[in-house]
Amino acid sequence: MGISLRHHVLALVASFLMLLVGLLVGVGLSSEPGLQRRLDKMEATFAALSDENEALQESADRHEEFARTMLPTLVRARLQGQVIPLLITTRPLDQSEDAATELADVLEAAGARVPYRLAVVEDFAERAVTAYGGDVTSACENAAGAIVRRVLQADEEALQDLRKRRLIRLQGEVPRVSPTAIAVLGGADLEALSGAEALDRPLLEALTAAGFERVVGCEATPPISYIGTYREFGISTVDNVDLARGRVSVVQALAGQAGDYGDQDSARKAFPEPQ
């Protein structure tokens, strides 16, 4: 069951709850015959919907547990020998920790090496202006370009310099080999926190200018999606890496099954065809 179905059921429950509140108010304001009977019926319907939603959630949890168990088998050797760092632009950053760990684990189960995670700091625009001068747009472009060049060149010393300037955080070790592919993990909790334009767009522009095409833009079903920005650059997208099937989609996309996968309306398919 997709997350959209859960949202649909929850929306129905919420709607009935609102009607129930309205009827409760009406009980105090009206003596219309039969109103109590209708209220009782609404209460019963609400209870049934609540039970249905709980059962659907339990079913979804069981399916997710099964998918997690099957993941290593499903992705085995699909990315053998690949070097795939994670670029994390999620806002706030602490929301990306679990998703980044689970995604890295799946990529490695597929045979890839995920040598490091590079997270771009939350006050990137301000620090970019401090580091490079100029207006916000040009500073972000310069800083994003510097990040991309260092990542593609596997230049650990230069990346550490960017870390010291507090533009990025690094977790792991930068190898002496250039990446064969890159996964970008984005999305934001609030519109005011979104870095899609100030950060993700200049990063993808720099990757495009460098001719680097093996990029997947993904996110863990955030309230504010970056998928629209990612799709402008013609890269594969996955909008639900918080789910096991979303992580499989990332592996398949990096293995050559390009597409837009997930649960949002912008997705073309729920997941790639098995190969």
C-alpha positions as CSV (number, residue, x, y, z in Angstrom):
1,M,0.0,0.0,0.0
2,G,1.4,3.4,-1.0
3,I,1.6,6.3,1.3
4,S,-1.0,8.1,-0.8
5,L,-3.6,5.5,0.3
6,R,-2.8,6.0,3.9
7,H,-3.2,9.8,3.4
8,H,-6.6,9.1,1.7
9,V,-7.9,7.1,4.6
10,L,-6.6,9.6,7.1
11,A,-8.3,12.4,5.2
12,L,-11.6,10.4,5.3
13,V,-11.3,10.0,9.0
14,A,-10.5,13.6,9.5
15,S,-13.5,14.6,7.4
16,F,-15.9,12.4,9.5
17,L,-14.4,13.9,12.6
18,M,-15.2,17.4,11.5
19,L,-18.7,16.3,10.6
20,L,-19.0,14.7,14.0
21,V,-17.9,17.9,15.8
22,G,-20.4,19.9,13.7
23,L,-23.2,17.5,14.7
24,L,-22.2,17.7,18.4
25,V,-22.5,21.5,18.1
26,G,-25.9,21.0,16.4
27,V,-27.1,18.8,19.2
28,G,-26.7,21.7,21.6
29,L,-28.4,24.1,19.3
30,S,-31.3,22.1,17.9
31,S,-34.0,19.8,19.1
32,E,-34.7,18.3,15.6
33,P,-36.1,14.8,15.9
34,G,-33.8,12.1,14.7
35,L,-30.6,14.1,15.1
36,Q,-29.3,11.8,17.9
37,R,-29.8,8.8,15.6
38,R,-27.7,10.4,12.8
39,L,-25.1,11.4,15.4
40,D,-24.9,7.8,16.6
41,K,-24.5,6.6,13.0
42,M,-21.7,9.1,12.4
43,E,-19.9,7.9,15.5
44,A,-20.2,4.3,14.4
45,T,-18.9,5.2,10.9
46,F,-16.0,7.1,12.4
47,A,-15.0,4.2,14.6
48,A,-15.2,1.8,11.6
49,L,-12.9,4.1,9.6
50,S,-10.5,4.3,12.5
51,D,-10.3,0.5,12.7
52,E,-9.8,0.3,8.9
53,N,-7.0,2.8,9.0
54,E,-5.3,0.9,11.8
55,A,-5.6,-2.4,9.9
56,L,-4.2,-0.7,6.7
57,Q,-1.3,0.7,8.6
58,E,-0.5,-2.8,10.1
59,S,-0.7,-4.3,6.7
60,A,1.6,-1.6,5.3
61,D,4.1,-2.2,8.1
62,R,4.2,-6.0,7.3
63,H,4.7,-5.3,3.6
64,E,7.5,-2.9,4.4
65,E,9.2,-5.4,6.8
66,F,9.0,-8.1,4.1
67,A,10.5,-5.7,1.5
68,R,13.4,-4.8,3.9
69,T,14.1,-8.4,4.4
70,M,14.2,-9.1,0.6
71,L,16.3,-6.0,-0.3
72,P,19.8,-7.6,-0.3
73,T,18.5,-10.3,-2.7
74,L,16.7,-7.9,-4.9
75,V,19.7,-5.6,-5.5
76,R,22.6,-8.0,-5.3
77,A,25.5,-7.1,-7.6
78,R,23.5,-4.5,-9.4
79,L,26.1,-1.8,-8.7
80,Q,29.2,-4.0,-8.4
81,G,32.4,-1.9,-8.2
82,Q,30.7,1.5,-8.4
83,V,31.8,4.4,-6.3
84,I,28.8,6.4,-5.2
85,P,29.0,9.3,-2.7
86,L,25.9,10.8,-1.2
87,L,25.3,14.5,-1.5
88,I,22.8,15.5,1.2
89,T,20.8,18.8,0.9
90,T,17.8,17.9,3.1
91,R,16.4,20.7,5.3
92,P,16.8,20.3,8.3
93,L,19.8,18.1,7.9
94,D,19.0,15.9,10.9
95,Q,15.9,14.7,9.1
96,S,18.2,13.0,6.5
97,E,20.2,10.8,8.9
98,D,18.1,7.6,8.8
99,A,17.3,7.9,5.1
100,A,21.0,8.5,4.2
101,T,22.1,5.5,6.4
102,E,19.5,3.2,4.9
103,L,20.2,4.3,1.3
104,A,24.0,3.9,1.8
105,D,23.3,0.4,3.2
106,V,21.3,-0.6,0.2
107,L,23.8,0.8,-2.3
108,E,26.5,-1.2,-0.6
109,A,24.4,-4.3,-0.6
110,A,24.2,-3.8,-4.3
111,G,28.0,-4.0,-4.5
112,A,28.7,-0.2,-4.6
113,R,31.1,1.6,-2.4
114,V,29.7,4.6,-0.6
115,P,32.9,6.1,0.7
116,Y,31.5,9.3,2.2
117,R,28.4,11.5,2.8
118,L,28.7,15.2,2.0
119,A,26.0,17.3,3.7
120,V,25.7,20.9,2.7
121,V,25.2,23.1,5.8
122,E,21.8,24.7,6.4
123,D,23.0,28.3,6.3
124,F,24.8,27.6,3.0
125,A,23.7,30.8,1.3
126,E,25.0,33.0,4.0
127,R,28.3,31.1,4.3
128,A,28.7,31.1,0.5
129,V,28.5,34.9,0.5
130,T,31.1,35.1,3.2
131,A,33.4,32.7,1.4
132,Y,33.0,34.0,-2.2
133,G,31.5,37.5,-2.0
134,G,29.0,39.0,-4.4
135,D,25.2,38.5,-4.2
136,V,23.5,35.4,-2.9
137,T,22.9,33.9,-6.4
138,S,26.5,34.2,-7.6
139,A,27.9,33.1,-4.3
140,C,25.8,30.0,-4.2
141,E,26.8,29.2,-7.8
142,N,30.5,29.6,-7.0
143,A,30.2,27.5,-3.8
144,A,28.2,24.8,-5.5
145,G,30.6,24.7,-8.4
146,A,33.5,24.3,-6.0
147,I,31.8,21.4,-4.2
148,V,31.1,19.6,-7.5
149,R,34.6,20.1,-8.8
150,R,36.1,18.7,-5.6
151,V,33.7,15.7,-5.6
152,L,34.4,14.8,-9.2
153,Q,38.1,15.2,-8.8
154,A,38.1,13.2,-5.6
155,D,40.1,16.0,-4.0
156,E,40.0,15.3,-0.3
157,E,42.3,18.2,0.7
158,A,40.1,20.7,-1.2
159,L,36.9,19.1,0.3
160,Q,38.4,19.4,3.8
161,D,39.0,23.1,3.0
162,L,35.3,23.6,2.2
163,R,34.5,21.8,5.5
164,K,36.8,24.2,7.4
165,R,34.9,27.1,5.8
166,R,31.8,25.5,7.2
167,L,30.1,25.1,3.8
168,I,29.9,21.3,4.1
169,R,30.0,18.4,6.5
170,L,31.9,15.2,5.6
171,Q,31.3,11.8,7.0
172,G,33.7,9.1,5.8
173,E,36.9,9.2,3.7
174,V,37.3,10.6,0.2
175,P,38.9,7.9,-2.0
176,R,41.5,8.7,-4.6
177,V,39.1,7.7,-7.4
178,S,36.4,9.8,-8.9
179,P,32.8,8.8,-8.4
180,T,31.1,6.7,-11.0
181,A,27.6,7.9,-9.9
182,I,26.1,10.3,-7.4
183,A,22.9,10.2,-5.3
184,V,21.5,13.5,-4.2
185,L,19.2,13.4,-1.1
186,G,17.0,16.4,-0.8
187,G,13.6,17.7,0.4
188,A,12.5,20.0,3.2
189,D,10.1,20.1,6.1
190,L,9.0,23.6,5.5
191,E,8.8,25.9,2.4
192,A,10.9,28.5,4.3
193,L,13.7,25.9,4.7
194,S,13.8,24.8,1.1
195,G,17.2,24.9,-0.5
196,A,16.0,23.6,-3.9
197,E,16.8,26.9,-5.7
198,A,19.7,28.3,-3.7
199,L,21.5,24.9,-3.4
200,D,20.2,22.0,-5.4
201,R,19.8,23.9,-8.6
202,P,23.4,25.3,-8.7
203,L,24.7,21.9,-7.7
204,L,22.9,20.2,-10.6
205,E,23.9,23.0,-13.0
206,A,27.5,22.4,-12.0
207,L,27.2,18.6,-12.5
208,T,25.5,19.2,-15.9
209,A,28.2,21.6,-17.0
210,A,30.8,19.0,-16.0
211,G,29.1,16.5,-18.2
212,F,28.4,14.1,-15.3
213,E,25.1,12.3,-16.1
214,R,24.8,9.4,-13.6
215,V,22.9,11.3,-11.0
216,V,19.7,10.3,-9.1
217,G,17.8,12.9,-7.2
218,C,15.9,11.4,-4.3
219,E,14.0,12.3,-1.1
220,A,12.3,10.6,1.8
221,T,8.7,11.7,1.2
222,P,9.2,15.2,2.7
223,P,6.4,17.8,2.9
224,I,8.3,20.1,0.5
225,S,9.6,18.2,-2.5
226,Y,12.6,19.0,-4.7
227,I,11.6,16.5,-7.4
228,G,10.3,19.2,-9.7
229,T,13.7,20.9,-9.7
230,Y,15.5,17.6,-10.2
231,R,13.4,16.7,-13.2
232,E,14.4,19.9,-15.0
233,F,17.9,18.5,-15.3
234,G,16.7,15.2,-16.9
235,I,18.0,13.0,-14.1
236,S,16.3,10.0,-12.6
237,T,14.2,10.8,-9.5
238,V,12.8,8.7,-6.6
239,D,10.5,10.4,-4.1
240,N,10.2,7.7,-1.4
241,V,13.6,6.4,-0.3
242,D,12.1,6.1,3.2
243,L,10.4,3.0,1.8
244,A,12.3,-0.2,0.8
245,R,10.9,-0.1,-2.7
246,G,12.1,3.5,-3.1
247,R,15.6,2.4,-2.2
248,V,15.4,-0.4,-4.8
249,S,14.3,2.2,-7.3
250,V,17.4,4.2,-6.6
251,V,19.6,1.1,-7.2
252,Q,17.8,0.3,-10.4
253,A,18.0,3.9,-11.7
254,L,21.7,4.0,-11.0
255,A,22.1,0.7,-12.7
256,G,20.6,2.1,-15.9
257,Q,16.8,2.0,-15.6
258,A,16.3,5.8,-15.8
259,G,12.9,7.1,-14.8
260,D,10.8,9.0,-12.2
261,Y,9.7,6.6,-9.5
262,G,7.7,6.8,-6.3
263,D,4.3,7.8,-4.9
264,Q,3.9,11.5,-5.8
265,D,1.9,12.7,-8.8
266,S,5.1,13.6,-10.6
267,A,6.2,10.0,-10.6
268,R,5.8,8.1,-13.9
269,K,6.0,4.7,-12.3
270,A,5.8,3.3,-8.8
271,F,9.1,1.4,-9.3
272,P,11.2,0.1,-12.1
273,E,10.4,-3.1,-14.0
274,P,12.3,-6.2,-12.6
275,Q,15.3,-7.2,-14.7
